[in-house]
Amino acid sequence: MTTSEGFRRDIFSDFDIEDPEFNDRFYEVLDEFVDRCPVTRSNVGNGYWLINRYQDVKRAGQDWRTFSSAKGFEPNRDPERPYLMPEESDPPRHNLWRNALNPYFSPDAISAFEDSIRTEAVTLIDAFIDRGECEYIKEFSSVLPGSAMFKNLLGLPTDDVPMLIKHMDAGFYGPKEERTENLTRAFVHLGEYLGRRAKEPPRGDVVDVIAAGVEYENDEPAPWQDRVSIITDLALGGIVTATFVMSGAMSHLATHPEDRKALVNDPSLIPQAAEEFVRYFPPVVALGRSVTTDVEIGGHHFKEGDFVLLNYAAASRDPKALDSPRECNIFRERVPHSAFGVGVHRCIGAHLARLEIKVALEEFLRRIPDFNLKPGTRPEYETGILRSMKKLHLEFPAQRGA
C-alpha cells in the first residue's frame, strides 16, 4: 500500500465510502484503488476493509463460507435495521429461497414481459416528447423499472412506486439517523401487501411463492418477517439497479454523439452497448461480507470478525480483467464485470435489468434520436454502497404530435 495524494483524506488507509469527495471523484478514486491499493482500510465506526481488484473480488464473492452475508452487507450496520433476504443470508437458507424464486426470473420468464415494458416506455416518452426536454430520472428512468417490476412480477399498484422510491432512497442515502426508519416504512407497506395477498386466491405468481414461504432446517417454515424481507429486497433491486444504468447510458449518449448515432443507425448494437453501460455505470458500488475465519487475499491477512466490502465498481475497471477498462466502449465485444455481483449472491434480477435497459435505449433512440444535456445543467449523483443519479436534464427537438 502506498500513500494517496491529492485527496482530502488518505483514501488508502482512512477511506469513507460516504465521503462527498468519493461521490465527486468516483472514477478517479476507483482507479487509484485498482492501480495502487488492492485492499483499502476505513476507520469509520467499527472500521471495514475494501477488496478492489477483479480476481480478488471474484474469489471472495465465490467463497461465501469465508466471506459471509448473514450479518448484512452494510458497514457499521444499525442493529435495528431489518435484513434484506436472500441477499443478507447464506446457504442453505439463501439457496432455498433462490431455488423457489429463480423460475420467475429466468430468461424465458422475463422475455414474456418485453411487450409490457415497451408499452410503458412509449407511454412515458409520450408524456414529454412534445416539450423538447425532460428530467430523465423523474420522468423515465426511476419510473420504468419500478413499473416493470410491480406490474409484471409483484402485482403492486404502480401508484406505490414514488412512495417506495422515496423511502428506499432515504433508507440508503438520507441522514443516517433516519435510514432505518425509512427502510422500515417500505418493509411495513410491502408486508401489508403480502399479508393481503396471502389471504387472496393464488394468482400463480412469485408473490404466491413468497407468501407461502419455504421450509428451513428441520421442516421449519420460514418466519413471516423473512417473507416480507424477500419481497422488499426484490422491490428494492427492481427499482435501484436498472435506474442508474439507464441514466448513465443516457448521460453518456448525450455527451458522445458519435456513439448515439451508431446506436440509432444500428439498433442491433444496443444489447452489447447495454452490457458495457452496466459495467461502466455500476449501481451497486460495494456490498459487505463478514470474515468467518482468518484468510489471506489481495496480499492482506484478514482476521475472523473483520468486515469487508467487495468493491464491484472498482473490480469492473481492473485492466487485468479487460482492455482499456477506463473507457466506455459501446463496441466492446467481451465485457467481463462484477456489476451484478459474483457467486451465489449474484443479482437474481439481472435478466430483467438487461431487458429494461435494452428496451429503454431502443425506444428513446427510436423516438428521440438527437438529444443533449440541457445547457447549464450536469448530472447529479449520490454515492455510498450504492450509486444513483439524482438529476439528468435532457434537451431535444420538440416533436409535436409525435
C-alpha positions in Angstrom: 0.0 0.0 0.0 1.3 3.5 -0.9 0.1 6.8 0.4 -2.7 8.6 -1.5 -2.1 12.2 -2.5 -4.3 14.9 -3.8 -7.3 13.9 -1.7 -8.7 15.5 1.4 -8.1 12.2 3.3 -5.9 9.3 2.9 -8.2 7.1 0.8 -6.0 4.0 1.2 -5.9 3.9 5.0 -8.7 6.2 6.1 -11.4 5.8 3.4 -15.1 6.6 3.9 -17.4 5.3 1.2 -19.9 8.1 2.1 -17.4 10.9 1.8 -18.7 13.6 -0.6 -15.3 13.6 -2.3 -15.8 9.9 -3.3 -19.1 10.9 -4.9 -17.5 13.8 -6.8 -14.3 11.9 -7.8 -15.8 8.5 -8.1 -13.9 7.0 -11.1 -10.7 8.7 -10.0 -10.8 7.0 -6.6 -11.8 3.6 -8.0 -8.8 3.7 -10.4 -6.4 4.7 -7.6 -7.6 1.6 -5.7 -7.1 -0.7 -8.6 -3.7 0.7 -9.6 -2.2 1.2 -6.2 -4.1 -0.5 -3.4 -5.7 -3.9 -3.7 -7.0 -3.7 -0.1 -8.2 -0.4 1.4 -8.9 0.4 5.0 -11.7 2.5 6.5 -11.6 3.7 10.1 -15.2 4.9 10.1 -17.2 3.5 13.0 -16.1 0.0 13.8 -13.9 0.1 10.6 -14.0 -2.0 7.5 -11.9 -3.1 4.5 -12.4 -2.9 0.7 -11.2 -5.5 -1.7 -10.7 -3.7 -5.0 -9.3 -5.9 -7.8 -11.3 -8.2 -10.1 -9.8 -11.6 -9.3 -9.8 -10.9 -5.6 -13.4 -9.7 -5.6 -14.4 -12.8 -7.6 -12.5 -15.1 -5.2 -14.1 -13.6 -2.1 -17.6 -13.4 -3.6 -17.5 -17.1 -4.6 -16.3 -18.2 -1.1 -19.5 -17.5 0.9 -18.3 -19.7 3.8 -15.3 -17.4 4.5 -17.0 -14.2 3.4 -20.5 -14.5 4.9 -23.5 -12.3 4.0 -25.5 -13.5 7.0 -24.7 -10.4 9.2 -25.6 -7.9 6.4 -23.9 -6.1 3.6 -23.6 -2.6 5.1 -20.7 -1.5 7.2 -21.5 -0.2 10.7 -25.0 -1.6 10.4 -27.7 -0.3 12.7 -28.8 -3.3 14.8 -32.4 -2.3 14.4 -32.2 -2.3 10.6 -34.3 -5.1 9.0 -32.4 -7.7 6.9 -32.9 -7.9 3.1 -33.1 -11.6 2.2 -32.0 -13.6 0.3 -29.1 -11.1 -0.2 -28.3 -10.9 3.5 -28.3 -14.7 4.2 -26.1 -17.7 3.3 -26.8 -21.2 2.1 -28.8 -23.3 2.9 -31.5 -20.7 3.5 -30.2 -18.5 0.7 -30.4 -21.3 -1.7 -33.8 -22.4 -0.6 -35.2 -19.0 -1.4 -33.2 -18.6 -4.7 -34.4 -22.0 -5.9 -38.0 -21.0 -5.2 -37.7 -17.6 -6.9 -35.4 -18.5 -9.9 -38.1 -19.8 -12.2 -39.7 -16.3 -12.2 -36.5 -14.6 -13.2 -35.2 -16.9 -15.9 -34.5 -15.5 -19.4 -37.7 -17.2 -20.7 -39.9 -15.9 -17.9 -38.5 -12.4 -18.2 -38.8 -12.2 -22.0 -42.6 -12.5 -21.7 -42.6 -9.0 -20.2 -41.0 -7.3 -23.1 -44.2 -6.0 -24.7 -45.5 -4.7 -21.4 -42.2 -2.9 -20.7 -42.0 -1.5 -24.2 -45.6 -0.1 -23.9 -44.7 1.6 -20.6 -41.6 3.1 -22.1 -43.5 4.6 -25.0 -46.2 6.0 -22.7 -43.5 7.7 -20.6 -41.8 9.2 -23.6 -45.2 10.4 -25.0 -45.6 12.5 -21.8 -42.6 14.7 -22.6 -41.6 14.3 -26.3 -43.6 17.4 -27.4 -41.9 19.6 -24.7 -38.4 19.3 -26.2 -36.9 18.5 -22.8 -37.2 16.2 -19.8 -35.7 15.5 -16.4 -34.9 11.9 -17.3 -34.7 10.5 -13.8 -38.0 11.7 -12.6 -39.9 11.2 -15.8 -38.4 8.0 -17.1 -35.6 6.0 -15.5 -36.9 6.0 -11.9 -40.4 5.1 -13.2 -39.9 2.3 -15.8 -38.0 -0.2 -13.6 -40.5 0.1 -10.7 -43.4 -0.2 -13.1 -41.9 -3.2 -14.8 -41.2 -5.0 -11.5 -44.6 -4.1 -9.9 -46.8 -4.7 -12.9 -45.2 -7.9 -14.2 -43.8 -9.6 -11.2 -45.2 -8.3 -7.9 -48.7 -7.2 -8.9 -48.4 -4.0 -6.8 -50.2 -0.8 -7.8 -47.8 1.4 -9.8 -49.0 4.3 -7.7 -46.9 2.8 -4.9 -43.7 3.4 -6.9 -43.0 7.0 -5.9 -43.6 6.4 -2.2 -41.4 3.3 -2.2 -38.6 5.0 -4.1 -38.7 7.9 -1.6 -38.4 5.6 1.4 -35.8 3.3 -0.1 -33.7 6.2 -1.3 -33.8 7.7 2.1 -33.1 4.3 3.6 -29.6 4.3 2.0 -28.7 8.0 1.2 -30.6 10.0 3.8 -29.5 11.2 7.2 -28.0 8.2 9.0 -30.3 8.5 12.0 -33.4 8.3 9.7 -32.3 5.5 7.4 -33.6 2.6 9.4 -37.0 4.3 9.9 -37.4 4.9 6.2 -36.4 1.4 5.1 -38.8 0.0 7.8 -41.6 2.0 6.2 -41.0 0.2 3.0 -41.0 -3.1 4.8 -44.3 -2.3 6.6 -46.0 -1.2 3.3 -44.8 -4.3 1.4 -45.6 -6.5 4.4 -49.2 -5.3 4.4 -49.5 -6.0 0.7 -48.0 -9.5 1.2 -50.5 -10.1 4.0 -53.4 -9.2 1.8 -52.2 -11.4 -1.0 -51.7 -14.4 1.4 -55.5 -14.2 2.1 -56.5 -14.0 -1.6 -56.9 -16.8 -4.1 -53.5 -17.7 -5.6 -52.6 -16.0 -8.9 -49.8 -18.3 -9.8 -47.1 -15.6 -9.5 -43.9 -15.1 -7.5 -45.9 -13.3 -4.7 -47.8 -16.5 -4.0 -44.4 -18.3 -3.7 -43.1 -15.6 -1.3 -46.3 -15.6 0.8 -46.3 -19.4 1.1 -42.6 -19.3 2.1 -40.0 -22.1 2.1 -39.1 -24.7 4.7 -35.9 -24.2 6.6 -33.9 -26.8 8.5 -36.0 -29.5 10.3 -39.0 -28.6 8.2 -39.3 -25.3 10.0 -41.4 -22.8 7.9 -39.6 -19.5 7.1 -40.9 -16.8 9.5 -43.2 -14.2 8.2 -40.6 -11.5 8.6 -38.3 -13.3 6.2 -41.0 -13.4 3.6 -41.6 -9.7 3.9 -37.8 -9.3 3.6 -37.8 -11.2 0.4 -40.5 -9.1 -1.3 -38.8 -5.9 -0.1 -35.4 -7.0 -1.4 -36.9 -7.7 -4.8 -38.7 -4.4 -4.9 -35.5 -2.5 -3.9 -33.4 -4.3 -6.5 -36.1 -3.8 -9.2 -36.1 -0.1 -8.6 -32.4 0.7 -8.0 -30.3 -1.4 -10.4 -31.7 -0.5 -13.8 -32.4 3.1 -12.9 -28.8 4.2 -12.6 -27.6 2.2 -15.6 -30.3 3.8 -17.8 -29.4 7.2 -16.6 -25.7 6.7 -17.0 -26.2 5.4 -20.5 -28.3 8.5 -21.5 -25.8 10.9 -20.0 -23.0 9.2 -22.0 -25.0 9.3 -25.2 -26.0 12.9 -24.6 -22.3 13.8 -24.5 -20.9 11.4 -27.1 -22.9 12.0 -30.3 -20.9 9.5 -32.3 -22.0 6.7 -30.0 -25.5 7.9 -30.1 -25.6 8.0 -33.9 -24.0 4.5 -34.0 -26.9 3.0 -31.9 -29.5 5.0 -33.8 -28.2 3.8 -37.2 -27.7 0.2 -36.0 -30.0 -0.8 -33.1 -28.6 -4.3 -33.2 -25.7 -2.9 -31.3 -27.8 -1.9 -28.3 -27.7 -5.2 -26.3 -23.9 -5.2 -26.3 -23.8 -1.5 -25.6 -26.2 -2.0 -22.7 -23.8 -4.6 -21.1 -21.0 -2.0 -21.3 -23.2 0.6 -19.7 -23.9 -1.9 -16.9 -20.2 -2.3 -16.4 -19.3 1.4 -16.6 -22.2 2.8 -14.5 -22.3 0.4 -11.5 -25.5 0.9 -9.4 -24.0 -1.4 -6.7 -20.6 0.1 -5.6 -19.7 -2.4 -2.9 -21.5 -4.9 -0.7 -20.2 -6.3 2.5 -19.2 -9.6 3.9 -18.2 -10.8 7.4 -15.0 -12.8 7.6 -15.6 -16.1 9.4 -12.0 -17.4 9.6 -8.5 -16.0 9.1 -7.7 -15.7 5.4 -5.2 -14.0 3.0 -6.5 -12.3 -0.1 -5.1 -9.4 -2.1 -1.9 -9.6 -0.1 -3.7 -8.8 3.1 -4.4 -11.1 6.1 -8.0 -10.8 7.2 -8.9 -11.9 10.7 -12.1 -13.6 11.8 -14.7 -10.9 12.5 -13.4 -8.4 10.0 -15.9 -6.6 7.9 -15.1 -6.4 4.2 -16.7 -4.6 1.2 -16.4 -6.3 -2.1 -15.7 -3.3 -4.4 -17.7 -4.4 -7.5 -17.3 -0.9 -9.1 -13.5 -0.9 -8.9 -13.2 -4.6 -10.0 -15.1 -3.8 -13.2 -12.3 -1.3 -14.0 -9.4 -3.6 -13.5 -7.0 -3.7 -16.5 -6.2 -7.3 -15.7 -9.8 -8.2 -16.4 -10.4 -6.3 -19.7 -8.6 -4.0 -22.1 -8.9 -0.2 -21.6 -11.4 -0.5 -18.7 -11.5 3.2 -18.0 -13.1 3.8 -21.5 -16.8 3.4 -22.1 -16.6 1.5 -25.3 -20.1 0.5 -26.7 -18.5 -1.7 -29.3 -16.7 -3.9 -26.7 -17.4 -7.5 -27.6 -16.2 -9.0 -24.3 -17.5 -7.3 -21.2 -16.4 -9.0 -18.0 -17.7 -7.2 -14.9 -19.0 -7.7 -11.4 -21.8 -5.1 -11.5 -24.4 -7.8 -10.8 -22.2 -9.4 -8.1 -20.5 -12.8 -8.2 -21.0 -16.2 -6.6 -24.3 -17.5 -5.1 -25.4 -13.9 -4.3 -25.3 -12.7 -7.9 -28.3 -10.5 -8.7 -31.4 -12.5 -9.3 -32.9 -9.7 -11.4 -30.0 -9.4 -13.9 -32.1 -10.6 -16.8 -34.9 -8.2 -16.0 -32.5 -5.3 -15.7 -30.9 -6.1 -19.0 -34.3 -6.2 -20.7 -35.4 -2.9 -19.2 -32.2 -1.2 -20.2 -32.3 -2.6 -23.8 -36.0 -1.5 -24.3 -35.3 1.9 -22.7 -32.5 2.6 -25.2 -34.3 1.2 -28.2 -37.5 3.3 -27.6 -35.8 6.5 -26.6 -33.4 6.4 -29.5 -36.2 5.5 -31.9 -38.4 8.4 -30.9 -35.7 10.9 -29.9 -32.5 10.2 -31.9 -31.0 13.6 -31.3 -30.5 15.0 -27.7 -28.0 16.6 -25.4 -27.6 17.8 -21.9 -29.6 20.9 -21.2 -27.2 23.9 -21.2 -26.3 25.0 -17.7 -27.0 21.6 -16.2 -25.0 18.5 -15.4 -25.8 15.1 -13.9 -26.0 15.0 -10.1 -25.1 11.9 -8.1 -25.3 10.3 -4.7 -22.9 7.6 -3.6 -22.5 5.1 -0.8 -22.6 1.3 -1.1 -25.0 2.1 -3.9 -24.7 4.9 -6.5 -27.6 6.8 -8.1 -28.1 9.7 -10.4 -30.4 12.3 -8.9 -31.0 14.6 -11.9 -30.3 14.5 -15.6 -31.8 17.2 -17.7 -32.0 16.4 -21.4 -32.9 18.7 -24.3 -34.0 17.7 -27.8 -36.1 19.0 -30.8 -39.7 19.1 -29.8 -41.9 16.7 -31.8 -45.4 18.0 -31.9 -47.9 15.2 -32.4 -45.3 12.5 -32.3 
